[in-house]
Amino acid sequence: MSTTLARRLGLSDAVVIGLGSMIGAGLFAAFTPAAEAAGSGLLLGLTLAAFVAFCNATSSGQLAAQYPSSGGTYVYGRQRLGDWWGYLAGWCFVIGKTASCAAMAMTAAAYAVPSGWQRPVAACVVLVITAVNLRGVTRTALATRAIVAVVLILLVVLVVACVAGGQADVDRAWSTDGVGIYGIWQSGGLLFFAFAGYARIATMGEEVRDPTRTIPRAIVTALSVAVVLYAVVAVSVLSVLGPDRLAHTAAPLAEAAGAGWPWAEPVVRVAGTLAAIGALLALVAGIGRTTLAMAREGDLPRWMAAVHPTYRIPHHAEIAVGAVVCVLVLVADLRGAIGFSSFGVLLYYAVANAAAYSQDGAHRRWPRALQLMGLVGCVSLVATLPWRSVVVGLLVLAVGVGYRVLRRSAPVAE
């Protein structure tokens, strides 16, 4: 059975998949725990998260140009730093982004239905998204393109409602009274969750046409658009709700839009639901590709390396991811999922920065200083995440290390 994927994605597809991953649950949910950590200082946290994301994006783009195959930093770490570093990156990505999938499904349900229905609806969303992805990557890109277009239009409605609704007070957005450095740093770690989709296309490098040029351009373009969008939305929502009210709402963007224009609240709820679905659509595909790469090397069960003979997608891996996410949405909570996701993904990008730092001049596109700052930024943000997220993350990381040790020590069948 063939395990090779088909190159079907162009630059615009890559940018849209990156945007679809970033303007999902992060934009519609991450502001709440960030406001709880830092109040209005979340804007400083957003700036910090954006800078670390930029460093990571340049590292990912530089590496993807040299190693245009599925797996992202799992592949880059193995090639540049050794098998163990690659494995740790891949394991962190899979566990962190599986938590992201759960957060996105829960966000979609939170904006769409009353609280009593949210968990079963979230599970149904995961099942539908998995089924769409199993039909092939071009359908994933087309569906994400449509969702992104609708969400961007509805976000314009949100901003106009906040500005023109008569409830905005810009002083609420810029007040930093009582905000400490630790809180700002923690908000940056939580808000990094919202940026972590920018390099999704790097994990799909085996399906991109002309990957050496396309992947770096797509990553930087998608991240730039998202940074501007996040800043505008953050200031708008803070100006209406203020940090205290923002820290205690499950649907912050919908509440802000409805404060001045009540009719805008259901419109933004539609946007939140669609955005989270779009992010989930792209993310399940990305996790499937990293799982595929790890299974090819024997770091995960090899049956996950199967590629569908017609649709050319890693169908076993995507089914497994969908099943795990369904379980998570039935037992986890949104804030915990965001913190745990940030833990895994920040460590993943720490390995990416270290790998990019080791590249020679022939493959270097950005100065080493950016990779060094990205590495330090990732580790420092992890250290300031909520302690429960760090403890659970370390335990799950230890499980992954133990699994590989046992697998490597097992006798090889003749």
Secondary structure by P-SEA (a helix, b strand, c coil): ccccccccccaaaaaaaaaaaccccccccaaaaaaaacccaaaaaaaaaaaaaaaaaaaaaaaaaacccccaaaaaaaacccaaaaaaaaaaaaaaaaaaaaaaaaaaaaacccccccaaaaaaaaaaaaaaaaacaaaaaaaaaaaaaaaaaaaaaaaaaaaaccccccccccccccccaaaaaaaaaaacccccccccccccccccccccccaaaaaaaaaaaaaaaaaaaaaaaaacccaaaaaccccaaaaaaacccccaaaaaaaaaaaaaaaaaaaaaaaaaaaaaaaaaaccccccccccccccccaaaaaaaaaaaaaaaaacccaaaaaaaaaaaaaaaaaaaaaaaaacccccccccaaaaaaaaaaaaaaaaaccaaaaaaaaaaaaaaaaaaaaaaaccccc
